[in-house]
Amino acid sequence: MYPRRYARRVIDIPERLAAAQEKFNGAAGRAFIAGLPEQTERFLTEWGLRPDGTAMHGVSALVLPVLRADGTGAVLKLQLLDEESAGEPVALRFWDGDGAVRLLDHDEATGTMLLERLDPARMLSHVPDTREAVLVIARLLAHLTAFPAPAGMRRLGDIARAMLERTPRALERIADEEARALVADCAATVREVVDEPGDRLLHWDLHYDNVLGADRADWLAIDPKPLAGDPGFDLLPAIDNRFEPGEVRRRFDTMTDVLGLDRARARAWTLGRVLQNCLWEIEDGRQLEPEQLEIARRLRDA
């Protein structure tokens, strides 16, 4: 997340957030950005909050540090409501602060949330030893994925079947023969497990910037984009973030060991996550990311 200053209740819309919303959400993203000042004012008033410092943002949300009426710190998270963000409060309520940030309030119509305040200076990405950081994520995932997903959550089986339907057209658009073979191998591996997609509550985006420290716990997960599925689909963010080619197999082995996963199934669903990323790149007219292809290459025969 990138810090920005705002004065009193006038919201300074970060240009990078506006650009990301334009890129990924088009007209809906522009409407979200245009409505942010009014939406912010509304929830500051309705929830009895006042701004308290530096605002931050990622690709999809603006996060404002605030003080509640009783003086305790919190953060107001404003984001575009879509199929990914709609599940976030459901998952956070389910975890109830155990391994994840605690949800304090939520507006269902807009997706706006009031969350406990963690310490943005204590981010797992700041831990220099990536092997230690991978262990932290593995232990968090082992806890967060220990229970079945609540009813109504997006399902990995539906996502995987849709990916396989899109794959033939995508393969036609890959000029490089080796890259095409790697993506095809990812799809073939997913076909082997698509009928057993799992039912655990997945975070989907647990990379190092989405793990923060707090007074009540060493590390807590933030910003889930949850779905119901196999925990193997949750491993890739910790493999491709802070990417080190020589650590791909070690990170995969560490996480499968800590989570107690069947290695072959975890490999299949991790390659499924690579396939998902590659399909997005192809369909958006971008070049495939070398890191994704390298992960596929190193895990293909793992």
Residue pairs with C-beta under 8 A, 6 or more apart in sequence:
1 56
1 57
1 58
1 63
1 120
1 209
2 14
2 16
2 56
2 57
3 54
3 55
3 56
4 12
4 14
4 54
4 55
4 56
4 57
5 12
5 54
5 55
6 12
6 51
6 55
6 64
8 51
9 40
9 41
9 44
9 51
10 37
11 36
11 37
11 40
11 55
11 62
12 55
13 33
13 36
13 37
13 62
14 55
14 57
14 62
16 57
17 33
17 57
17 58
17 59
17 62
18 33
20 29
20 59
20 60
21 29
21 30
21 32
21 33
21 60
21 80
22 29
22 30
22 33
23 29
24 59
24 60
25 32
25 80
25 82
28 80
28 82
29 80
32 79
32 80
36 62
36 78
39 78
39 110
39 112
40 62
40 64
40 76
40 78
43 49
43 76
43 78
43 107
43 112
43 114
44 50
44 51
44 66
44 76
47 68
47 76
47 105
47 114
48 68
48 69
49 66
49 67
49 68
49 69
49 74
49 76
49 114
50 66
50 67
51 64
51 65
51 66
52 65
52 66
52 67
52 73
53 65
54 65
55 62
55 63
55 64
55 65
56 62
56 63
56 120
57 63
58 223
60 79
60 80
60 85
61 77
61 78
61 79
61 80
61 85
61 223
62 77
62 78
62 79
63 75
63 76
63 77
63 78
64 75
64 76
64 77
64 78
65 73
65 74
65 75
65 117
66 73
66 74
66 75
66 76
66 114
67 73
67 74
68 74
73 117
74 104
74 114
74 115
74 116
74 117
75 114
75 115
75 116
75 117
76 112
76 113
76 114
76 115
77 112
77 113
77 114
77 115
78 110
78 112
79 85
79 111
79 112
80 111
81 109
81 110
81 111
83 154
84 154
84 204
84 225
85 111
85 225
86 111
87 153
87 154
87 224
87 225
87 226
87 227
88 111
88 113
88 223
88 224
88 225
88 226
89 103
89 106
89 108
89 111
89 113
90 150
90 152
90 153
90 226
91 100
91 150
91 153
91 201
91 203
91 224
91 226
92 100
92 101
92 102
92 103
92 113
92 115
92 224
93 103
94 147
94 150
94 201
95 144
95 201
96 102
97 116
97 220
98 143
99 140
99 143
99 144
99 217
99 220
99 221
100 144
100 220
100 221
100 222
100 224
101 115
101 116
101 118
101 212
101 220
101 221
101 222
102 115
102 116
103 113
103 114
103 115
104 113
104 114
104 115
104 116
105 113
105 114
106 112
106 113
106 114
107 113
115 222
116 214
118 212
118 213
118 214
118 220
118 222
119 212
119 213
119 214
119 215
120 212
122 212
122 213
122 214
123 208
123 209
123 211
123 212
123 213
124 133
124 136
124 137
124 208
124 209
124 211
124 212
124 219
125 133
125 207
125 208
125 209
125 241
125 242
127 133
127 136
127 208
130 242
130 244
130 247
131 247
131 250
131 254
133 208
133 238
133 242
134 238
134 247
134 251
134 254
134 255
135 254
135 258
136 211
136 219
137 206
137 207
137 208
137 211
137 237
137 238
137 255
138 238
138 254
138 255
138 257
138 258
138 259
139 258
140 206
140 211
140 219
140 221
141 203
141 206
141 231
141 234
141 235
141 255
141 258
141 259
142 258
142 259
142 260
144 201
144 202
144 203
144 206
144 221
145 200
145 201
145 202
145 203
145 231
145 234
145 259
146 200
147 200
147 201
148 199
148 200
148 201
148 228
149 199
149 200
149 201
149 202
149 226
149 227
149 228
149 229
150 201
153 201
153 226
153 227
153 228
154 226
154 227
154 228
155 197
155 227
155 228
155 229
156 197
156 198
156 202
156 227
156 228
156 229
156 230
156 233
156 269
157 194
157 195
157 197
157 229
159 227
159 229
159 276
160 190
160 194
160 197
160 272
161 194
163 187
163 190
163 272
163 275
163 276
163 279
164 187
164 190
164 191
164 194
166 279
166 283
167 183
167 184
167 187
167 275
167 279
170 183
170 278
170 279
170 282
170 283
171 180
171 183
171 184
173 282
174 180
174 183
174 282
174 288
178 293
179 288
179 293
182 293
182 296
182 297
182 300
183 275
183 278
183 288
183 296
185 271
185 296
185 300
186 271
186 272
186 274
186 275
186 278
186 296
187 275
189 267
189 268
189 271
189 272
189 300
190 268
190 269
190 271
190 272
190 275
192 268
193 230
193 265
193 268
193 269
193 272
196 230
196 265
197 229
197 230
198 228
198 229
198 230
198 231
198 232
198 233
199 228
199 229
200 228
200 229
200 230
200 231
201 226
201 228
202 226
202 227
202 228
202 229
202 230
202 231
202 233
202 234
203 210
203 221
203 224
203 225
203 226
203 234
204 224
204 225
204 226
204 227
204 233
204 234
205 223
205 224
205 225
205 237
206 221
206 224
206 234
206 237
206 238
207 237
207 238
207 241
208 238
208 241
208 242
209 241
210 221
210 222
210 223
210 237
211 219
211 220
211 221
211 222
212 219
212 220
212 222
213 219
213 220
214 220
227 233
229 269
230 265
230 266
230 269
231 259
231 261
231 266
231 269
232 256
232 261
232 265
232 266
232 267
232 268
232 269
232 270
232 272
233 269
233 270
233 272
233 273
235 251
235 252
235 255
235 256
235 266
235 269
235 270
235 273
236 270
236 273
236 274
236 277
236 295
238 251
238 255
239 248
239 251
239 252
239 270
239 295
240 291
240 292
240 295
243 291
245 294
245 298
248 294
248 295
248 298
248 299
249 298
249 299
249 302
252 266
252 267
252 270
252 299
252 302
255 261
255 266
256 263
256 266
259 266
263 302
267 299
267 302
270 295
270 299
271 296
271 299
271 300
274 292
274 295
274 296
274 299
277 289
277 292
278 288
278 289
278 292
278 293
281 287
281 288
281 289
281 292
282 288
